[in-house]
Amino acid sequence: MALSSVPSKAPDVLVIGGGNAALVAALTAREAGATVMLLESAPPQWRGGNTMHTRNLRCMHEAPQDVLTEAYPEDEYWQDLLKVTGGLTDETLARIAIRESSHCRDWMRSHGVRFQSSLSGTLHLSRTNAFFLGGGKALVNAYYRSAAALGVDIRYNCRVVGLDIEDGRFRGARVEHTEVQADGSHRVLRTETLGARACVVAAGGFESNLDWLREAWGPVADNFLIRGTRYNMGVVLKQLLAAGADQIGDPTQCHAVAIDARAPKFDGGICTRVDCVSLGVVVNREARRFYDEGEDFWPKRYAIWGRLVAQQPEQIGYSIIDAKARGRFMPPVFPGVKADTLAELADKLGLDAATLEKTIADYNAACVPGRFDHAILDDCHTRDLSPPKTHWALPIDTPPFLGYALRPGITFTYLGVRVNDKAQVRFSDRPSGNLFAAGEVMAGNVLGKGYLAGIGMTIGTAFGRIAGREAARSLGFTGERDGIAA
């Protein structure tokens, strides 16, 4: 796809970003009657930011609904979020996102998104999460098709490198139009300043900015892998903060998952995640355990493991399972290292064999027999072992043994800008009259730390709709409210 020609007239609403939150905001503002331009920094083949690596949306519901089983009421959803964040969340904004998740799917379907039932290996999520048919890439493609059909002016290879903000009001954005070179670098073709009467920033976090990660984490960040897009450099976030936008979140807090150490530096996506942690034990470079692998269901606790591995020597861990675990988890893209004995496995993983054998022997001796059931918080646990394994503790004694080397995989960062219930960016605690934010750039308002599977898409969808609606409404466009949470 070629770059569009430069318009002679500025849009009513400028949307900065090209993933879920940006697309939802653009579609909503356009439906309300505003003219909309969307700036995506990536080329067409890499459009969509981290959304193309997603699979599902966490949904509140009071009864079974098409692809969702049983019920997942608001208060349970809220308590789940409260637990993983340790209270570092804005309850008002969190409940807005939760409630919006109960009725956004009809709107999503109207723009071409389709859903499917949970697949084998994801049954823990059948009650709480609606899966996209074709995954996040299909969702992104559907939204782009719908945006084009509605007349949203979509610009690829457009990097916003500066914002003109005066007294909390958006005036314009300085944009570099680029061209991707054969080596993957970008050549700047021209630069211009684009004005708009209102702006929605949905440009993601800074997880792909390796220098910024190193600034926040120190040298350990050199061992991090980036699960998502290479285009989330945090340039617009930095501009917002420099312009005086109120900051939310800790730069070291992020969605960080333990992924296969063989994953690429960028864009490894969901297939690099190693999901067998709760079925075995995880040891560090010294072949010693360091955390409770059975603390809670994987969809609630998987996102703590990237941070846990990041705190270990050399930022590496090893997930160890035996033959009993095979077939009980979603297999990753890379096969595990296989061995007939623990000593052989240690040798292949580069671990001290005697220490690993003792770690596993101590764990096996501490396992209390019970009724194993990976679908519930069962009674298989350890006794007099530190750290304990609270559930799903079965002895690791049946060859072949499998090991997966783990690295921290950063999905997105939580440092962002404060917003209110209308998604308005706040400056000295005052809401901007024409600048709004959605998605990762404001997710820290809801996620101070921790994560729940699918809630990133919930936040992006909920506040994308709110930001698009309020941006249009600030200019006098009302259109159809279409059930958007007030």
Residue pairs with C-beta under 8 A, 6 or more apart in sequence:
1 44
1 156
3 155
3 156
3 157
3 177
4 153
4 154
4 155
6 192
7 37
7 153
9 35
10 194
10 195
10 196
10 197
11 34
11 35
11 36
11 37
11 153
11 196
12 29
12 34
12 35
12 36
12 196
12 197
12 198
12 472
12 475
12 477
13 26
13 29
13 34
13 35
13 36
13 37
13 196
13 197
13 198
13 199
13 200
13 468
13 471
13 472
13 475
14 36
14 37
14 39
14 170
14 173
14 194
14 195
14 196
14 198
14 199
14 200
15 22
15 25
15 26
15 29
15 36
15 37
15 38
15 39
15 199
15 200
15 202
15 468
16 22
16 39
16 160
16 173
16 199
16 200
16 201
16 202
16 203
16 236
17 38
17 39
17 40
17 49
17 200
17 201
17 202
17 203
17 204
17 236
17 439
17 441
18 38
18 39
18 40
18 41
18 42
18 47
18 48
18 49
18 156
19 48
19 49
19 50
19 51
19 52
19 140
19 202
19 204
19 229
19 439
19 460
20 48
20 49
20 51
20 54
20 136
20 139
20 140
20 143
20 439
20 457
20 460
20 461
20 464
21 202
21 438
21 439
21 440
21 459
21 460
21 461
21 463
21 464
21 467
22 38
22 40
22 49
22 200
22 202
22 203
22 438
22 439
22 464
23 38
23 51
23 140
23 143
23 144
23 147
23 464
24 143
24 438
24 460
24 461
24 464
24 465
24 468
25 200
25 202
25 436
25 438
25 464
25 465
25 467
25 468
25 471
26 36
26 38
26 147
26 152
26 200
26 468
27 111
27 143
27 146
27 147
27 150
27 152
27 468
28 464
28 465
28 467
28 468
28 469
28 472
28 484
29 36
29 200
29 468
29 469
29 471
29 472
29 477
30 36
30 147
30 150
30 151
30 152
30 468
31 150
31 479
31 480
31 482
32 468
32 469
32 472
32 473
32 477
32 478
32 479
32 480
33 472
33 477
33 478
33 479
34 198
34 471
34 472
34 475
34 477
35 151
35 153
36 151
36 152
36 153
37 152
37 153
37 154
37 155
37 194
37 196
38 147
38 152
38 153
38 154
38 155
39 155
39 158
39 160
39 173
39 175
39 194
40 47
40 154
40 155
40 156
40 157
40 158
41 157
41 158
41 159
41 160
41 203
41 231
42 48
42 49
42 156
42 157
42 229
42 231
43 156
43 157
43 180
44 156
46 229
46 230
46 231
47 140
47 144
47 156
48 136
48 137
48 140
48 144
48 229
49 204
49 228
49 229
49 231
49 232
50 204
50 227
50 228
50 229
50 232
50 411
50 412
50 440
50 456
51 136
51 139
51 140
51 457
51 460
52 135
52 136
52 137
52 140
52 229
52 269
53 136
53 227
53 228
53 229
53 267
53 269
53 270
53 411
54 132
54 135
54 136
54 139
54 270
54 456
54 457
55 122
55 131
55 132
55 135
55 136
55 270
55 454
56 122
56 125
56 129
56 130
56 131
56 132
56 453
56 454
56 457
57 101
57 104
57 105
57 129
57 130
57 132
57 454
57 457
57 458
57 461
58 77
58 101
58 128
58 129
58 452
58 453
58 454
58 455
58 457
58 458
59 65
59 68
59 72
59 101
59 102
59 105
59 128
59 129
59 130
59 454
59 458
60 72
60 73
60 74
60 77
60 98
60 99
60 101
60 102
61 68
61 71
61 72
61 73
61 102
62 71
62 73
62 102
63 71
64 70
64 71
66 115
67 115
67 116
67 117
67 118
67 130
67 131
68 126
68 127
68 128
68 129
68 130
69 126
69 127
70 127
71 127
72 127
72 128
74 95
74 98
74 99
74 102
77 98
77 101
77 128
78 91
78 94
78 95
78 98
80 300
80 452
81 89
81 94
81 98
81 446
81 452
81 455
82 89
83 300
83 450
84 300
84 301
84 303
84 449
84 450
84 451
84 452
85 446
85 447
85 448
85 449
85 450
86 448
86 449
86 450
87 448
88 447
88 448
88 449
88 450
89 445
89 446
89 447
89 448
90 445
90 446
92 421
93 419
93 421
93 445
93 446
94 446
96 421
96 462
96 463
96 466
96 485
97 446
97 455
97 458
97 459
97 462
97 463
98 458
99 485
100 458
100 461
100 462
100 465
100 466
100 484
100 485
101 458
101 461
101 462
103 483
103 485
104 461
104 462
104 465
105 113
105 115
105 130
106 483
107 465
107 482
107 483
108 139
108 461
109 115
111 142
111 143
111 146
112 142
112 143
112 145
112 146
113 132
113 138
113 139
113 142
113 143
114 132
114 133
114 134
114 138
114 142
115 130
115 131
115 132
115 133
116 131
116 132
116 133
117 126
117 131
118 125
118 126
118 129
118 131
119 131
121 275
121 329
121 330
121 331
122 129
122 131
122 330
123 375
124 297
124 298
124 299
124 375
125 131
125 299
125 453
125 454
128 299
128 453
128 454
129 299
129 453
129 454
132 138
132 139
135 270
144 154
147 154
148 154
155 177
157 177
157 178
157 179
157 180
157 186
158 175
158 176
158 177
158 178
159 175
159 176
159 178
159 186
159 235
160 173
160 174
160 175
160 203
160 235
160 236
160 239
161 174
161 175
161 176
161 191
161 235
162 173
162 174
162 239
163 170
163 172
163 173
163 174
163 236
163 239
163 240
163 243
164 170
164 171
164 172
164 173
164 174
164 193
165 171
165 240
165 243
165 244
165 435
167 427
168 244
168 425
168 427
168 428
168 430
168 432
168 433
168 435
169 432
169 433
169 434
169 435
170 196
170 198
170 199
170 432
170 434
170 435
171 195
172 193
172 194
172 195
172 196
173 193
173 194
173 196
173 199
174 191
174 192
174 193
175 191
175 192
175 193
175 194
176 188
176 190
176 191
177 188
177 189
177 190
177 191
177 192
178 186
178 187
178 188
178 189
179 186
179 187
179 189
180 186
181 187
197 434
197 475
198 434
198 435
198 436
198 471
198 472
198 474
198 475
199 434
199 435
199 436
199 471
200 423
200 436
200 437
200 438
200 467
200 468
200 471
201 236
201 240
201 417
201 425
201 435
201 436
201 437
201 438
201 441
202 437
202 438
202 439
202 440
202 441
202 460
202 464
202 467
203 232
203 235
203 236
203 237
203 441
204 229
204 231
204 232
204 234
204 237
204 412
204 439
204 440
204 441
205 232
205 234
205 237
205 254
205 412
205 413
205 414
205 415
205 416
205 440
205 441
205 443
206 212
206 213
206 232
206 233
206 234
206 237
206 238
206 251
206 413
206 415
207 213
207 226
207 228
207 232
207 234
207 254
207 410
207 411
207 412
207 413
208 226
208 228
208 229
208 230
208 231
208 232
208 233
208 234
208 266
209 232
209 233
209 234
210 221
210 222
212 234
212 251
213 221
213 224
213 410
214 221
214 222
215 251
216 251
216 252
217 224
217 252
217 310
220 310
220 315
223 310
223 314
223 315
223 316
223 407
223 408
224 310
224 315
224 407
224 408
224 409
224 410
225 259
225 261
225 263
225 264
225 265
225 266
225 268
225 272
225 407
225 408
225 409
225 410
226 265
226 266
226 267
226 268
226 409
226 410
227 257
227 259
227 263
227 267
227 268
227 269
227 270
227 272
227 273
227 409
227 410
227 411
228 266
228 267
228 269
228 410
228 411
228 412
229 266
229 267
230 266
230 267
232 412
232 440
234 413
236 441
237 415
237 416
237 417
237 441
240 417
240 425
240 437
240 441
241 247
241 417
243 427
244 427
244 428
245 417
245 418
245 425
245 426
245 427
246 417
246 418
246 425
246 426
246 427
246 428
246 429
247 415
247 416
247 417
247 418
248 415
248 416
248 417
248 418
248 442
248 444
248 445
249 413
249 414
249 415
249 416
249 444
249 448
250 414
250 415
250 448
250 449
251 413
251 415
253 413
253 414
253 415
253 444
253 447
253 448
253 449
254 306
254 307
254 410
254 411
254 412
254 413
254 414
255 303
255 306
255 410
255 411
255 412
255 414
255 447
255 451
255 456
256 303
256 305
256 306
256 307
256 310
256 408
256 409
256 410
256 411
257 273
257 302
257 303
257 305
257 306
257 408
257 409
257 411
258 273
258 274
258 277
258 282
258 302
258 305
258 306
258 308
258 309
258 317
258 319
258 406
258 407
258 408
258 409
259 268
259 272
259 273
259 274
259 306
259 406
259 407
259 408
259 409
260 268
260 272
260 273
260 274
260 332
260 333
260 334
260 404
260 405
260 406
260 407
261 316
261 404
261 405
261 406
261 407
262 334
262 405
263 272
263 334
263 407
263 409
268 409
271 332
271 333
272 332
272 333
272 334
272 409
273 302
273 332
273 409
274 319
274 332
274 404
274 406
275 298
275 302
275 329
275 330
275 332
276 319
276 321
276 325
276 328
276 329
276 402
276 404
277 293
277 298
277 302
277 305
277 319
278 293
278 294
278 298
278 301
278 374
278 391
278 392
279 321
279 325
279 328
279 329
279 374
279 392
279 394
280 293
280 319
280 320
280 321
280 322
280 325
280 396
281 289
281 293
281 319
281 320
281 359
281 360
281 363
281 389
281 396
282 289
282 290
282 291
282 293
282 305
282 317
282 318
282 319
282 320
282 406
283 289
283 290
283 317
283 318
283 320
283 351
283 356
283 359
284 290
284 312
284 313
284 316
284 317
284 318
285 312
285 313
285 314
285 316
285 317
285 351
286 313
286 352
286 355
287 318
287 346
287 351
287 352
287 355
287 356
287 359
288 355
288 359
289 359
289 363
289 387
290 308
290 312
290 317
290 387
291 305
291 308
291 387
292 387
292 388
292 389
292 390
293 389
293 392
294 380
294 381
294 389
294 390
294 391
294 392
294 393
295 301
295 390
295 391
296 377
296 390
296 391
297 377
299 452
299 453
299 454
300 452
300 453
302 451
302 453
303 411
303 450
303 451
303 452
303 453
304 450
304 451
305 317
305 406
306 408
306 409
306 410
307 408
308 317
309 315
309 316
309 317
309 406
309 407
309 408
310 408
315 407
315 408
316 405
316 406
316 407
317 405
317 406
318 349
318 351
318 403
318 404
318 405
318 406
319 403
319 404
319 406
320 345
320 356
320 360
320 396
320 401
320 402
320 403
321 336
321 396
321 401
321 402
322 396
322 397
322 398
322 399
322 400
322 401
322 402
323 398
323 399
323 400
323 401
324 394
324 398
325 402
326 402
328 374
332 404
334 404
336 402
336 403
336 404
337 345
337 348
337 349
337 402
337 403
337 404
337 405
338 345
338 400
338 401
338 402
339 345
339 347
339 348
339 399
339 400
339 401
339 403
340 399
340 400
340 401
341 399
341 401
342 353
342 356
342 357
342 360
342 396
342 401
343 353
343 356
343 357
345 356
345 401
345 402
345 403
346 352
346 353
346 355
346 356
346 357
347 353
348 403
349 403
349 405
360 396
362 385
363 382
363 385
363 389
363 393
363 395
363 396
364 395
364 396
364 397
366 382
366 383
366 384
366 385
366 393
367 380
367 381
367 382
367 389
367 393
367 394
367 395
368 379
368 380
368 381
368 382
368 383
368 393
369 380
370 378
370 379
370 380
370 381
371 378
371 379
371 380
372 378
372 380
372 392
372 394
374 392
377 390
377 391
378 391
378 392
379 391
380 391
380 392
380 393
380 394
381 388
381 389
381 390
381 391
381 393
382 388
382 389
382 393
411 456
412 440
412 443
412 456
413 440
414 443
414 444
414 447
414 448
414 449
415 444
416 437
416 440
416 441
416 442
416 443
416 444
416 445
417 425
417 426
417 437
417 441
417 442
418 425
418 426
418 429
418 442
418 445
419 425
419 426
419 436
419 437
419 442
419 445
419 463
420 426
420 431
421 466
422 431
422 436
422 466
422 470
423 436
423 437
423 438
423 442
423 463
423 466
423 467
423 470
424 431
424 432
424 433
424 435
424 436
424 470
425 431
425 432
425 435
425 436
425 437
425 442
426 432
433 474
434 471
434 474
434 475
436 466
436 467
436 470
436 471
437 463
437 467
438 460
438 463
438 464
438 466
438 467
438 468
439 459
439 460
439 463
439 464
440 456
440 460
442 459
442 463
443 456
443 459
443 460
446 455
446 459
447 455
447 459
462 485
465 484
465 485
466 484
466 485
469 481
469 484
472 478
472 479
